[in-house]
Amino acid sequence: MAVLQQVLLLAGPLVLVILTIIAGYAYSQIRYLNLPIPQALALFTVVLPLITGVTTQGVYSLIRRATKNEQFQLTIPLIAVIGFQLIYETIVATLALTHIIPPDTLRCELNDRWMKLYRHKDTRGIRTIQDTFECCGFNSVVDRAFPFGQPSTCATNYGRSHSCFGEWRRAEQVNAGLLFLVAVLVFALKVGSIFTLVSKASWTHLPLVRALKRVGGSAQDGDEDARATMRRLIEGGSVDEPYLDDPEAARGLEHENHGPIVQPSALGETSNEWVDEDEENGRDAPIIS
């Protein structure tokens, strides 16, 4: 993705300039050869790469602004820009395509354009076509050819043996194809640029993505805490037992944990009722030395 971004950033403007030059060349040929392609269509195609560059920069600004606000969304200006570009390119490509295929339908428009030049005695227009393709007339070398007359002396004067229809129609298809190519490449470049800009934007700012990240983070933290607790229980036991130096206190604590205990009374300096009186008297008698 990083390589694609670098290519688009570096080659994008250069490609737009090249496409503008191609569209400008097609426009000049349409005017020079009096092709039946609307000049407005050619002009719209010439400015199409420039408009695409400006609108792509606008889309980039909108995306950056939305990213800074931590809320990326399809705003009305962004939708309007993308929709305008899509409609514009679709119209240009469709109209250009009608001057390419099918070839048989091009004869009527070419015939009407040649007839218009012939009726207005447009010497420059007809002669430019004939000199460019080294031909004479429309359907034949004597069909409405220059020099004007019945019959025309074009073939005799210039030594030409074929009419202009075939090559003139081919020129219409080629130049219309250039306009179509410009529209398609501009569309592809725009889609690639917008896709790159959108993927480069911070989609993690979306509310849904943030919520999913919080849920996933909480679940992951809970799992980690559970695993840590289990690990501590296995390693150190479930209850922390204090260390006691006194064994009696340790036993007392153990008995306290297991319930009440019965402890016999201590045998101290008390008298024993079962002791014989003689023994008692013997102990109590004084010792005479």
C-alpha positions, 0 to 999 in steps of 0.5 A: 500500500505504501508503494502504491501511495508513493506512485500515485503521489509522484506519477499522478500529476504527471499522468494528468498532464499527459492526459491533458496533452492527449486530449488537446491533440485530439481537439486540435485534430477534430478542428483541423480535419472538420471531424463530426465530433462536437468540439464542446465534447473535446473541450470538456475532455481537455479540462477533465484531467485538470478538474480531476486534479482539483477535486481530488485535492478537495477530497483529500482536504475533506478526508484530512479535516474529518480525520482531525475531527476524529469522525470520518463520514461521507459529508454532502460536499464529498458526495457531491464532488464524487458524484459530479466527477462520476457523471462527468466522466460517464457522459464524456466516455459515452459520447466519445464511444458513439463516434467509435462504434459501430463503424457503419453508423458513422457514414451519415454524420461524415456525409452530412459534414462533407455536404455542409462544407461543399454547399458553403464552398469551403475550399480550405476545409475540403482541401485540408482533408484531401491534402492530409490523406492524399485523396479526392472526394467523399465516396469517389474521386469525383464526388464533391471534390475540390477543385469544384466542378462537374466533374471534378479534376482533383484526381487528374490534377493531383494524381490521386486514385482513392476517395477520402471516406475510409481514412476520414472515418478512421481519423474520427475513430482514432480521435474519439478513441483518444477522448474515450481513453482520457476519460477512462484513465482519469476515472481509474486514476481518480478511483485509485487516488481516492482509495489510497487517501481513504485507506491512509485516513484514520478509520480507527476514529469511526465510532463503531470501530472504537466500540469494537476496539473497546469490547475486544480490549476489555475481553482481552484484558479479562482473559489476561487477568484470568490467566494471571490469577490461575497462574498465581494460584498454581504457583503459590496456592489459593491462600497466602499462609503467613510464616510463623517461627513458633510451632505452637502458634502455627498449630494453633492457627491450623486448628483455628482454621479447621474448627474448635479444639479441646485442650486438656487443662494444664497439670501444675502445682496442684494436689492429688487427692489420690496420693496416700496420706503417708506419703503426704505426711512423709513429705510434710515431716521436717528433716532432722539432721 
